Amino acid sequence: MPPEWGGVLTRLAGRSNFGGFRLLRLREIRSKETSPVSDQIVFLCTGNICRSPLAEVLAVQMFAGLGLSFVSAGLDVVPGLPASGSSAQHATSRGLSLGDHRSQPVSADLLASTAWVIGMSRSHAAIFRSRYLGAYQGHVGILGAPGLDLASGGPSPAVEEVNDPYGLPSENYFACGDQIHRLLQGWAPIFKALSAAATAGSAQENET
């Protein structure tokens, strides 16, 4: 992962382009959202049983109070499966629970209220764009590249990715969960800006 990401967008305030893609400044996030402002973030992996469920519950814990909705989905899903046992164990070790999780695919209904779709890897973002960009108007990102919007298409730059621990020993799942937790910290400015935009949008709606 390039050190300039640093998880802090303020360090990148002077840059608007990265390998042909736009890095959203906070003021652009506040102005780009449509009305009503979408306040949902979808974390995306393959089967929605290992990585993205962990990202979902970790984000709920880390960004509680922002008024955002965090969910997860998969690109190649058997619907209704529980989270993998080792992912559930890692969640428990952090005081969280994946007991109610059931795998779900990406759907039109899910995307209708979504501001960001964030893949665990570059391939997740690329596959999502190839399948859904015609019906999706929001941002497309990768967990390891906070604020980098890939919705415009083209190959993504080299960034840190979250590898699939499926079928590996439990320590791989715990390392995966720790990595996801670390990478989520870099999204804090983005999520805070989105929360502010959603709050402002709701206030405007109430005035009309």
C-alpha positions, 0 to 999 in steps of 0.5 A, spaced: 500 500 500 503 506 498 505 510 504 501 516 501 494 514 503 496 514 510 488 513 511 488 520 512 485 524 506 487 531 508 494 529 506 492 528 499 488 534 499 492 537 493 491 531 489 485 530 485 487 524 480 491 517 481 492 513 476 487 516 472 482 516 477 479 521 481 480 522 489 474 525 492 475 531 496 471 532 502 467 538 499 466 534 493 462 528 497 458 533 500 456 536 493 456 530 489 450 526 493 443 526 490 437 528 494 435 524 498 442 523 500 444 516 500 447 514 507 448 506 506 455 503 504 456 496 502 462 492 503 463 487 497 467 480 497 465 474 493 461 469 497 459 474 503 461 469 508 468 471 510 471 478 509 465 483 507 461 481 513 467 482 518 467 489 514 460 490 516 460 489 523 467 492 524 464 499 521 458 499 525 462 498 531 467 503 529 463 509 526 457 508 531 453 515 531 454 517 524 447 515 522 450 511 516 448 504 514 453 499 513 451 492 510 455 487 506 454 483 499 457 478 495 458 477 487 458 470 487 453 468 493 449 462 495 444 466 499 442 465 506 449 462 508 451 464 515 458 467 516 464 462 516 466 460 523 473 463 523 470 470 521 464 469 527 470 467 532 474 473 530 468 478 531 466 475 537 474 476 540 472 484 538 465 484 542 461 483 536 457 478 533 455 475 526 450 470 529 445 473 525 449 474 518 446 471 512 449 471 505 446 476 500 447 478 493 448 484 490 441 487 488 437 493 485 434 494 491 440 494 495 444 499 490 438 504 490 440 507 497 447 506 496 453 511 496 459 507 496 460 500 494 467 498 497 470 491 495 475 488 498 480 487 492 481 490 485 477 484 482 471 486 486 471 493 484 472 491 477 467 485 476 462 490 480 463 495 475 462 491 469 455 488 472 452 494 475 454 501 473 449 501 468 444 501 474 448 504 479 450 512 480 454 512 486 461 511 488 465 504 487 472 503 491 477 499 494 477 498 502 485 499 501 484 506 497 480 510 502 476 515 497 478 513 491 472 513 486 473 507 481 466 509 478 469 512 471 472 505 469 478 503 467 484 498 470 485 500 478 491 502 480 495 497 485 493 498 492 493 494 498 488 488 498 484 484 503 486 476 500 480 471 501 482 467 507 476 461 505 479 454 507 485 457 511 487 456 518 483 461 523 489 465 524 488 467 517 481 469 518 484 473 524 489 477 520 484 478 515 480 481 520 485 485 523 487 488 516 480 490 515 480 494 521 486 497 520 484 499 513 477 502 515 480 507 519 482 510 513 475 511 511 473 515 517 474 522 513 469 519 508 464 517 512 464 523 516 463 527 510 457 523 508 454 523 514 454 530 514 451 531 507 446 526 509 444 530 515 444 536 511 440 533 506 435 531 511 434 538 514 433 541 507 427 535 506 424 537 512 424 545 510 420 543 504 
